[in-house]
């Protein structure tokens, strides 16, 4: 087992007096795909945002590659090599595809801009075709490709994806998950994936955690969790 690239210990996050995360321990090792699954409102997106520094963890520690980032500002965390494709995509709707990608490249001062642009256009040829089109005019699937590509433009060491399949057609979902798998296998990119589509997430992930009411309730190899009857009942057979 390689050493953790990202390590959370006893992380607690609150909204006012309401605990959204309760003593969360999670490790993401270098070169792994780790999935976090759970029902709506379990705290998955809160966990993702807490790692990025907004909201702040009220207790516990978050360590990235040996550096404690628990109190670090968001831009500092991004510069260390943590990139997020957020829930709801949050692309810049009035900017062109190319300008959105420039926003991703700005994190490392455009150090490898031309090379990285060519790389993301190779991964997502549709974005190359739409390079001068406004982000807001793209389809949902194209916007998701753009959100992931924008994150990749910063050359992250950890790619965090929050609900990448949400609201997308099955064919587009398959494309997105194939891209994630390929980035991990061919480039060794470490991926932390928050996903409501438990079937896709657990098939893809080396390891996974199940979050219930802000606390880790279960963990194990992705395929192993996929086979568990309680996981199938809760997340794969119409359960919530």
Backbone as CSV, one residue per row, in Angstrom:
resi,resn,N_x,N_y,N_z,CA_x,CA_y,CA_z,C_x,C_y,C_z
1,UNK,0.853,-1.199,0.000,0.000,0.000,0.000,0.885,1.243,0.000
2,UNK,0.628,2.147,-0.951,1.418,3.378,-0.985,0.923,4.326,0.108
3,UNK,1.730,5.360,0.370,1.389,6.265,1.466,0.246,7.191,1.048
4,UNK,-0.546,7.659,2.028,-1.666,8.544,1.685,-1.182,9.854,1.061
5,UNK,-1.837,10.254,-0.016,-1.623,11.580,-0.575,-2.504,12.570,0.191
6,UNK,-3.707,12.098,0.525,-4.658,12.907,1.294,-5.098,12.109,2.512
7,UNK,-5.094,12.748,3.662,-5.467,12.049,4.896,-6.342,12.951,5.762
8,UNK,-7.536,12.479,6.091,-8.438,13.200,6.985,-8.541,12.433,8.288
9,UNK,-8.420,13.148,9.404,-8.523,12.523,10.719,-9.450,13.333,11.623
10,UNK,-10.535,12.695,12.036,-11.451,13.310,13.004,-12.072,14.606,12.521
11,UNK,-12.318,14.711,11.217,-12.798,15.987,10.655,-14.267,16.227,11.019
12,UNK,-14.504,17.403,11.587,-15.859,17.842,11.914,-16.118,19.184,11.241
13,UNK,-17.260,19.272,10.572,-17.652,20.527,9.923,-19.073,20.862,10.342
14,UNK,-19.302,22.123,10.604,-20.627,22.578,11.064,-21.174,23.655,10.141
15,UNK,-22.497,23.681,10.026,-23.202,24.838,9.478,-23.970,25.429,10.659
16,UNK,-23.468,26.543,11.201,-24.041,27.069,12.436,-23.792,26.065,13.553
17,UNK,-24.877,25.589,14.168,-24.747,24.599,15.251,-25.014,23.177,14.760
18,UNK,-25.251,23.037,13.472,-25.592,21.713,12.936,-24.342,21.025,12.410
19,UNK,-24.068,19.829,12.934,-22.892,19.059,12.497,-23.178,18.416,11.135
20,UNK,-22.365,18.791,10.132,-22.514,18.198,8.795,-21.557,17.018,8.621
21,UNK,-20.382,17.091,9.257,-19.409,15.987,9.253,-19.043,15.680,10.699
22,UNK,-19.024,14.385,11.030,-18.830,13.990,12.425,-17.673,12.994,12.536
23,UNK,-16.478,13.531,12.787,-15.318,12.680,13.050,-14.911,11.797,11.881
24,UNK,-14.790,12.406,10.700,-14.507,11.636,9.481,-13.014,11.316,9.350
25,UNK,-12.712,10.028,9.141,-11.353,9.558,8.826,-11.371,8.962,7.418
26,UNK,-10.545,9.518,6.524,-10.464,9.005,5.150,-9.026,9.126,4.668
27,UNK,-8.552,8.114,3.946,-7.246,8.185,3.273,-7.437,7.983,1.783
28,UNK,-6.723,8.785,0.993,-6.646,8.582,-0.450,-5.169,8.398,-0.778
29,UNK,-4.789,7.192,-1.195,-3.387,6.891,-1.466,-2.986,7.319,-2.875
30,UNK,-1.705,7.561,-3.065,-1.192,7.976,-4.372,-1.547,6.940,-5.432
31,UNK,-2.079,7.418,-6.559,-2.383,6.538,-7.687,-3.696,5.783,-7.588
32,UNK,-4.463,6.041,-6.537,-5.741,5.345,-6.341,-6.915,6.139,-6.903
33,UNK,-8.005,5.421,-7.172,-9.318,6.058,-7.305,-10.097,5.657,-6.060
34,UNK,-10.492,6.650,-5.273,-11.279,6.399,-4.066,-12.636,7.067,-4.248
35,UNK,-13.701,6.307,-3.981,-15.060,6.831,-4.122,-15.681,7.052,-2.753
36,UNK,-16.529,8.073,-2.691,-17.326,8.340,-1.499,-18.779,8.307,-1.939
37,UNK,-19.546,7.361,-1.393,-20.956,7.280,-1.774,-21.819,7.527,-0.548
38,UNK,-23.085,7.831,-0.814,-24.021,8.094,0.274,-25.256,8.760,-0.290
39,UNK,-26.298,8.779,0.501,-27.562,9.368,0.060,-27.439,10.887,-0.017
40,UNK,-28.445,11.523,-0.589,-28.550,12.974,-0.584,-28.518,13.471,0.855
41,UNK,-27.722,14.516,1.103,-27.685,15.088,2.447,-26.794,14.350,3.430
42,UNK,-26.040,13.352,2.934,-25.158,12.582,3.836,-23.923,13.378,4.247
43,UNK,-23.600,14.444,3.482,-22.421,15.261,3.791,-21.308,15.111,2.776
44,UNK,-21.590,14.460,1.628,-20.529,14.186,0.641,-19.933,15.470,0.071
45,UNK,-20.794,16.373,-0.394,-20.286,17.628,-0.973,-19.642,18.505,0.084
46,UNK,-20.186,18.480,1.292,-19.573,19.239,2.401,-18.151,18.758,2.648
47,UNK,-17.954,17.442,2.593,-16.611,16.884,2.787,-15.659,17.396,1.709
48,UNK,-16.125,17.354,0.472,-15.323,17.814,-0.664,-14.934,19.283,-0.480
49,UNK,-15.905,20.110,-0.101,-15.656,21.547,0.061,-14.762,21.826,1.267
50,UNK,-14.903,21.015,2.319,-14.065,21.187,3.517,-12.594,20.920,3.180
51,UNK,-12.335,19.917,2.337,-10.950,19.637,1.908,-10.373,20.862,1.197
52,UNK,-11.211,21.516,0.391,-10.757,22.700,-0.365,-10.723,23.978,0.477
53,UNK,-11.213,23.912,1.725,-11.067,25.054,2.635,-12.280,25.920,2.848
54,UNK,-13.427,25.538,2.288,-14.640,26.352,2.452,-15.857,25.460,2.410
55,UNK,-16.514,25.163,3.532,-16.273,25.682,4.879,-15.034,25.062,5.525
56,UNK,-14.587,25.671,6.599,-13.438,25.164,7.345,-13.861,24.024,8.271
57,UNK,-12.958,23.070,8.448,-13.173,22.040,9.472,-13.080,22.703,10.845
58,UNK,-14.040,22.399,11.720,-14.007,22.969,13.075,-13.121,22.124,13.994
59,UNK,-12.962,20.860,13.627,-12.091,19.974,14.413,-11.450,18.971,13.471
60,UNK,-10.348,18.354,13.933,-9.663,17.349,13.123,-8.612,17.963,12.220
61,UNK,-7.998,17.113,11.389,-6.926,17.589,10.510,-7.082,17.039,9.096
62,UNK,-6.634,17.851,8.133,-6.597,17.452,6.724,-5.161,17.652,6.252
63,UNK,-4.522,16.573,5.826,-3.114,16.624,5.422,-3.005,16.177,3.970
64,UNK,-2.340,16.999,3.148,-2.112,16.673,1.739,-0.609,16.561,1.493
65,UNK,-0.168,15.365,1.123,1.245,15.099,0.841,2.159,15.629,1.950
66,UNK,1.772,15.347,3.183,2.595,15.728,4.335,2.407,17.152,4.826
67,UNK,1.593,17.945,4.116,1.365,19.345,4.507,-0.031,19.472,5.125
68,UNK,-0.092,20.050,6.329,-1.387,20.264,6.972,-2.102,21.430,6.277
69,UNK,-3.223,21.120,5.621,-3.949,22.159,4.860,-5.249,22.569,5.560
70,UNK,-5.448,22.119,6.798,-6.721,22.347,7.501,-7.083,23.827,7.556
71,UNK,-6.091,24.688,7.760,-6.365,26.135,7.893,-5.835,26.945,6.705
72,UNK,-5.388,26.255,5.687,-4.780,26.944,4.546,-5.858,27.609,3.675
73,UNK,-5.578,28.787,3.100,-6.559,29.402,2.202,-6.766,28.565,0.933
74,UNK,-7.921,28.739,0.294,-8.295,27.914,-0.858,-7.256,27.970,-1.979
75,UNK,-6.746,29.177,-2.272,-5.792,29.294,-3.392,-4.480,28.564,-3.066
76,UNK,-4.127,28.546,-1.771,-2.915,27.820,-1.354,-3.071,26.318,-1.554
77,UNK,-4.259,25.808,-1.240,-4.555,24.386,-1.419,-4.510,24.029,-2.911
78,UNK,-5.093,24.884,-3.735,-5.093,24.653,-5.192,-3.666,24.627,-5.739
79,UNK,-2.822,25.523,-5.229,-1.437,25.592,-5.734,-0.610,24.377,-5.350
80,UNK,-1.024,23.677,-4.296,-0.322,22.442,-3.907,-0.625,21.298,-4.881
81,UNK,-1.689,21.462,-5.685,-2.022,20.423,-6.656,-3.334,19.714,-6.401
82,UNK,-4.252,20.386,-5.676,-5.594,19.840,-5.457,-6.555,20.596,-6.364
83,UNK,-7.221,19.875,-7.275,-8.173,20.516,-8.186,-9.531,19.854,-8.042
84,UNK,-10.573,20.668,-8.105,-11.928,20.151,-7.942,-12.789,20.462,-9.154
85,UNK,-13.555,19.466,-9.574,-14.649,19.683,-10.516,-15.910,19.645,-9.664
86,UNK,-16.495,20.818,-9.374,-17.512,20.880,-8.317,-18.878,20.339,-8.748
87,UNK,-19.718,20.061,-7.754,-21.091,19.654,-8.035,-21.806,20.779,-8.785
88,UNK,-22.596,20.428,-9.787,-23.295,21.441,-10.567,-22.394,22.133,-11.579
89,UNK,-21.160,21.622,-11.709,-20.187,22.025,-12.741,-19.608,23.422,-12.529
90,UNK,-20.469,24.420,-12.296,-20.024,25.794,-12.000,-18.984,26.328,-12.976
91,UNK,-19.240,26.111,-14.223,-18.377,26.739,-15.236,-18.755,28.218,-15.346
92,UNK,-17.916,28.994,-16.016,-18.225,30.408,-16.230,-19.067,30.503,-17.499
93,UNK,-20.377,30.692,-17.314,-21.343,30.559,-18.415,-21.124,31.596,-19.523
94,UNK,-20.685,32.802,-19.158,-20.538,33.876,-20.152,-19.180,33.840,-20.852
95,UNK,-18.270,33.033,-20.319,-16.946,32.897,-20.944,-16.956,31.763,-21.956
96,UNK,-16.060,31.858,-22.918,-15.928,30.781,-23.904,-15.283,29.558,-23.247
97,UNK,-15.358,28.442,-23.951,-14.701,27.215,-23.494,-13.219,27.486,-23.245
98,UNK,-12.575,28.153,-24.198,-11.140,28.439,-24.078,-10.850,29.302,-22.848
99,UNK,-11.690,30.304,-22.599,-11.480,31.191,-21.440,-11.679,30.430,-20.125
100,UNK,-12.641,29.514,-20.099,-12.829,28.673,-18.917,-11.565,27.857,-18.632
101,UNK,-10.978,27.318,-19.693,-9.769,26.507,-19.537,-8.589,27.366,-19.075
102,UNK,-8.573,28.620,-19.523,-7.520,29.546,-19.077,-7.617,29.785,-17.562
103,UNK,-8.858,29.814,-17.040,-9.037,30.004,-15.596,-8.391,28.856,-14.818
104,UNK,-8.485,27.643,-15.363,-7.838,26.497,-14.725,-6.323,26.606,-14.782
105,UNK,-5.813,27.075,-15.925,-4.362,27.175,-16.121,-3.741,28.295,-15.286
106,UNK,-4.558,29.274,-14.888,-4.044,30.430,-14.142,-3.441,30.016,-12.795
107,UNK,-3.905,28.880,-12.246,-3.423,28.442,-10.930,-1.916,28.202,-10.941
108,UNK,-1.381,27.668,-12.052,0.083,27.503,-12.116,0.730,28.480,-13.112
109,UNK,0.131,29.678,-13.177,0.688,30.779,-13.987,0.920,30.382,-15.455
110,UNK,0.019,29.597,-16.007,0.053,29.233,-17.439,1.366,28.559,-17.843
111,UNK,1.977,27.851,-16.876,3.319,27.297,-17.102,3.395,26.355,-18.303
112,UNK,2.356,25.559,-18.531,2.386,24.597,-19.653,1.115,24.748,-20.485
113,UNK,0.679,25.986,-20.674,-0.671,26.240,-21.206,-0.931,25.552,-22.551
114,UNK,-0.082,25.794,-23.546,-0.336,25.249,-24.897,-0.380,23.721,-24.882
115,UNK,0.571,23.152,-24.176,0.667,21.687,-24.073,-0.570,21.106,-23.375
116,UNK,-0.982,21.763,-22.277,-2.126,21.265,-21.509,-3.434,21.450,-22.276
117,UNK,-3.527,22.547,-23.019,-4.731,22.790,-23.832,-4.880,21.680,-24.879
118,UNK,-3.773,21.355,-25.521,-3.790,20.288,-26.536,-4.180,18.951,-25.890
119,UNK,-3.689,18.752,-24.692,-3.968,17.489,-23.974,-5.457,17.358,-23.642
120,UNK,-6.062,18.432,-23.106,-7.488,18.313,-22.751,-8.370,18.257,-23.999
121,UNK,-7.905,18.889,-25.087,-8.656,18.786,-26.344,-8.569,17.369,-26.930
122,UNK,-7.475,16.675,-26.653,-7.340,15.277,-27.075,-8.261,14.385,-26.250
123,UNK,-8.340,14.674,-24.943,-9.214,13.892,-24.051,-10.685,14.146,-24.389
124,UNK,-11.024,15.409,-24.639,-12.412,15.800,-24.942,-12.464,16.535,-26.289
125,UNK,-12.457,15.810,-27.399,-12.463,16.456,-28.717,-13.646,17.411,-28.916
126,UNK,-14.764,17.129,-28.243,-15.943,17.993,-28.358,-15.631,19.414,-27.910
127,UNK,-14.772,19.546,-26.907,-14.425,20.881,-26.404,-13.603,21.655,-27.430
128,UNK,-12.787,20.933,-28.192,-11.996,21.599,-29.245,-12.934,22.191,-30.294
129,UNK,-13.963,21.411,-30.639,-14.950,21.894,-31.620,-15.697,23.118,-31.091
130,UNK,-15.847,23.194,-29.774,-16.659,24.263,-29.163,-15.770,25.340,-28.516
131,UNK,-14.499,25.392,-28.873,-13.526,26.224,-28.139,-13.950,27.684,-27.982
132,UNK,-14.612,28.251,-28.991,-14.971,29.675,-28.941,-16.430,29.906,-28.565
133,UNK,-17.097,28.829,-28.188,-18.507,28.927,-27.812,-18.618,29.258,-26.327
134,UNK,-19.642,30.027,-25.955,-19.858,30.348,-24.538,-20.206,29.098,-23.753
135,UNK,-19.648,29.003,-22.547,-19.880,27.835,-21.698,-21.353,27.573,-21.437
136,UNK,-22.120,28.644,-21.266,-23.537,28.499,-20.943,-24.376,27.903,-22.059
137,UNK,-23.859,27.887,-23.274,-24.619,27.342,-24.408,-24.313,25.860,-24.653
138,UNK,-23.405,25.287,-23.867,-23.063,23.874,-24.035,-24.148,22.986,-23.411
139,UNK,-24.213,21.746,-23.875,-25.109,20.765,-23.247,-24.574,20.419,-21.857
140,UNK,-25.404,19.747,-21.058,-24.978,19.337,-19.712,-23.730,18.477,-19.742
141,UNK,-23.683,17.539,-20.682,-22.520,16.661,-20.801,-21.263,17.421,-21.175
142,UNK,-21.419,18.381,-22.104,-20.264,19.188,-22.521,-19.786,20.082,-21.380
143,UNK,-20.731,20.601,-20.591,-20.341,21.420,-19.431,-19.572,20.585,-18.411
144,UNK,-19.979,19.309,-18.247,-19.242,18.442,-17.314,-17.840,18.164,-17.837
145,UNK,-17.717,17.927,-19.134,-16.388,17.750,-19.733,-15.532,18.991,-19.488
146,UNK,-16.142,20.166,-19.634,-15.414,21.426,-19.453,-14.976,21.593,-17.998
147,UNK,-15.840,21.230,-17.061,-15.483,21.352,-15.634,-14.287,20.457,-15.297
148,UNK,-14.283,19.235,-15.855,-13.163,18.318,-15.603,-11.901,18.830,-16.308
149,UNK,-12.059,19.273,-17.553,-10.911,19.780,-18.319,-10.301,21.006,-17.637
150,UNK,-11.151,21.893,-17.119,-10.661,23.090,-16.414,-9.818,22.671,-15.212
151,UNK,-10.283,21.652,-14.471,-9.518,21.147,-13.321,-8.181,20.565,-13.778
152,UNK,-8.180,19.855,-14.916,-6.958,19.220,-15.418,-5.920,20.241,-15.889
153,UNK,-6.372,21.448,-16.271,-5.455,22.478,-16.772,-4.464,22.951,-15.712
154,UNK,-4.768,22.675,-14.431,-3.835,23.093,-13.374,-2.812,21.995,-13.058
155,UNK,-2.821,20.914,-13.859,-1.926,19.761,-13.624,-2.035,19.245,-12.184
156,UNK,-3.233,18.862,-11.749,-3.401,18.470,-10.350,-2.698,17.160,-10.022
157,UNK,-2.355,17.023,-8.756,-1.848,15.740,-8.249,-2.996,14.956,-7.636
158,UNK,-4.055,15.682,-7.256,-5.282,15.050,-6.777,-6.455,15.710,-7.496
159,UNK,-7.213,14.899,-8.236,-8.410,15.398,-8.924,-9.627,14.977,-8.106
160,UNK,-10.392,15.962,-7.651,-11.592,15.686,-6.870,-12.819,15.982,-7.733
161,UNK,-13.680,14.988,-7.871,-14.855,15.105,-8.728,-16.109,14.968,-7.875
162,UNK,-16.959,15.986,-7.914,-18.178,15.973,-7.103,-19.380,15.748,-8.013
163,UNK,-19.959,14.553,-7.935,-21.150,14.172,-8.710,-20.974,14.388,-10.217
164,UNK,-19.934,13.809,-10.832,-19.728,14.054,-12.268,-20.817,13.481,-13.174
165,UNK,-21.625,12.520,-12.674,-22.633,11.907,-13.557,-24.012,12.539,-13.407
166,UNK,-24.136,13.503,-12.487,-25.447,14.051,-12.138,-26.169,14.651,-13.354
167,UNK,-27.357,14.139,-13.624,-28.206,14.704,-14.678,-27.760,14.419,-16.099
168,UNK,-26.829,13.489,-16.285,-26.306,13.229,-17.630,-26.899,11.947,-18.217
169,UNK,-26.984,11.915,-19.549,-27.465,10.729,-20.261,-26.485,9.574,-20.054
170,UNK,-26.982,8.318,-20.051,-26.117,7.154,-19.796,-24.866,7.081,-20.671
171,UNK,-24.981,7.441,-21.947,-23.805,7.384,-22.840,-22.735,8.376,-22.413
172,UNK,-23.177,9.554,-21.980,-22.228,10.585,-21.529,-21.588,10.162,-20.210
173,UNK,-22.400,9.558,-19.328,-21.873,9.050,-18.054,-20.767,8.038,-18.316
174,UNK,-21.009,7.131,-19.259,-19.998,6.116,-19.601,-18.718,6.784,-20.100
175,UNK,-18.859,7.791,-20.951,-17.694,8.521,-21.477,-16.892,9.157,-20.342
176,UNK,-17.607,9.832,-19.424,-16.937,10.516,-18.307,-16.177,9.516,-17.437
177,UNK,-16.816,8.390,-17.118,-16.159,7.397,-16.270,-14.993,6.713,-16.993
178,UNK,-15.115,6.529,-18.294,-13.998,5.981,-19.083,-12.798,6.929,-19.038
179,UNK,-13.069,8.237,-19.129,-11.997,9.241,-19.073,-11.308,9.211,-17.711
180,UNK,-12.108,9.126,-16.650,-11.537,9.080,-15.290,-10.624,7.855,-15.145
181,UNK,-11.115,6.711,-15.620,-10.331,5.474,-15.535,-9.023,5.614,-16.316
182,UNK,-9.118,6.193,-17.504,-7.931,6.325,-18.358,-6.900,7.282,-17.752
183,UNK,-7.375,8.404,-17.182,-6.460,9.360,-16.535,-5.714,8.695,-15.383
184,UNK,-6.427,7.852,-14.664,-5.812,7.143,-13.542,-4.812,6.102,-14.023
185,UNK,-5.212,5.305,-15.018,-4.353,4.201,-15.477,-3.152,4.704,-16.282
186,UNK,-3.383,5.643,-17.208,-2.298,6.040,-18.122,-1.394,7.110,-17.515
187,UNK,-1.937,7.958,-16.637,-1.142,9.065,-16.085,-0.877,8.917,-14.592
188,UNK,-1.474,7.881,-13.987,-1.274,7.683,-12.547,-1.932,8.754,-11.702
189,UNK,-2.946,9.444,-12.261,-3.597,10.537,-11.539,-4.426,9.979,-10.382
190,UNK,-4.251,10.564,-9.205,-5.024,10.177,-8.030,-6.386,10.868,-8.093
191,UNK,-7.450,10.093,-7.872,-8.808,10.625,-8.025,-9.627,10.339,-6.766
192,UNK,-10.298,11.385,-6.274,-11.261,11.241,-5.179,-12.618,11.629,-5.733
193,UNK,-13.526,10.673,-5.724,-14.786,10.790,-6.458,-15.971,10.729,-5.505
194,UNK,-16.772,11.791,-5.490,-18.039,11.782,-4.760,-19.128,11.523,-5.780
195,UNK,-19.958,10.526,-5.509,-20.885,10.111,-6.568,-22.124,9.444,-5.977
196,UNK,-23.300,9.895,-6.449,-24.546,9.257,-6.029,-24.796,7.969,-6.807
197,UNK,-24.240,7.880,-8.011,-24.399,6.671,-8.813,-23.434,5.604,-8.267
198,UNK,-23.915,4.893,-7.251,-23.050,3.964,-6.516,-22.512,2.852,-7.413
199,UNK,-23.323,2.387,-8.354,-22.902,1.288,-9.221,-21.652,1.680,-10.017
200,UNK,-21.705,2.822,-10.693,-20.550,3.285,-11.484,-19.351,3.561,-10.583
201,UNK,-19.604,4.230,-9.469,-18.506,4.631,-8.581,-17.777,3.419,-8.006
202,UNK,-18.533,2.434,-7.547,-17.909,1.272,-6.900,-17.219,0.363,-7.907
203,UNK,-17.727,0.314,-9.126,-17.049,-0.468,-10.171,-15.706,0.162,-10.537
204,UNK,-15.669,1.484,-10.501,-14.478,2.223,-10.917,-13.408,2.280,-9.821
205,UNK,-13.854,2.355,-8.557,-12.941,2.697,-7.458,-12.102,1.522,-6.984
206,UNK,-10.845,1.830,-6.613,-10.008,0.844,-5.921,-10.578,0.602,-4.529
207,UNK,-10.911,1.711,-3.846,-11.499,1.633,-2.507,-12.632,2.634,-2.409
208,UNK,-13.508,2.413,-1.428,-14.637,3.326,-1.280,-15.043,3.453,0.179
209,UNK,-15.674,4.569,0.458,-16.234,4.846,1.783,-17.721,5.144,1.617
210,UNK,-18.512,4.738,2.611,-19.945,5.043,2.624,-20.192,6.037,3.751
211,UNK,-20.792,7.178,3.386,-21.056,8.238,4.362,-22.548,8.235,4.697
212,UNK,-22.867,8.151,5.991,-24.254,8.214,6.447,-24.341,9.255,7.553
213,UNK,-25.201,10.252,7.328,-25.386,11.326,8.325,-24.067,11.931,8.811
214,UNK,-23.159,12.201,7.869,-21.924,12.912,8.197,-20.828,12.073,8.813
215,UNK,-21.030,10.743,8.867,-20.007,9.869,9.449,-19.744,8.685,8.519
216,UNK,-18.500,8.192,8.511,-18.163,7.021,7.687,-18.765,5.780,8.340
217,UNK,-19.644,5.102,7.594,-20.337,3.932,8.135,-19.708,2.624,7.657
218,UNK,-18.997,2.704,6.524,-18.451,1.482,5.926,-17.310,1.867,5.003
219,UNK,-16.346,0.962,4.843,-15.282,1.180,3.865,-14.772,-0.164,3.386
220,UNK,-14.126,-0.143,2.216,-13.582,-1.389,1.684,-13.248,-1.231,0.211
221,UNK,-12.812,-2.332,-0.415,-12.549,-2.314,-1.851,-13.859,-2.034,-2.580
222,UNK,-13.770,-1.296,-3.693,-14.968,-0.916,-4.440,-15.838,-2.111,-4.801
223,UNK,-15.222,-3.126,-5.398,-15.979,-4.312,-5.847,-16.565,-5.078,-4.665
224,UNK,-15.836,-5.061,-3.563,-16.300,-5.759,-2.358,-17.573,-5.096,-1.811
225,UNK,-17.567,-3.752,-1.763,-18.755,-3.033,-1.300,-19.921,-3.233,-2.262
226,UNK,-19.608,-3.275,-3.551,-20.636,-3.471,-4.587,-21.376,-4.784,-4.372
227,UNK,-20.679,-5.778,-3.837,-21.274,-7.106,-3.648,-22.067,-7.214,-2.345
228,UNK,-21.924,-6.240,-1.446,-22.590,-6.353,-0.138,-24.096,-6.130,-0.267
229,UNK,-24.905,-7.033,0.315,-26.356,-6.913,0.175,-26.920,-5.600,0.723
230,UNK,-26.330,-5.097,1.839,-26.884,-3.864,2.420,-26.608,-2.651,1.522
231,UNK,-25.473,-2.688,0.809,-25.162,-1.607,-0.148,-26.108,-1.709,-1.351
232,UNK,-26.304,-2.915,-1.829,-27.200,-3.109,-2.977,-28.622,-2.655,-2.641
233,UNK,-29.069,-3.004,-1.436,-30.425,-2.633,-1.019,-30.569,-1.122,-0.885
234,UNK,-29.556,-0.481,-0.318,-29.653,0.954,-0.033,-29.445,1.826,-1.257
235,UNK,-28.485,1.415,-2.142,-28.065,2.331,-3.211,-28.283,1.821,-4.624
236,UNK,-28.539,0.527,-4.784,-28.573,-0.021,-6.149,-29.931,-0.622,-6.541
237,UNK,-30.850,-0.689,-5.592,-32.141,-1.313,-5.916,-33.288,-0.373,-5.579
238,UNK,-33.098,0.892,-5.956,-34.176,1.855,-5.739,-34.251,2.396,-4.325
239,UNK,-33.288,2.006,-3.488,-33.276,2.515,-2.123,-32.622,3.877,-2.049
240,UNK,-32.657,4.484,-0.864,-32.027,5.794,-0.674,-31.144,5.718,0.558
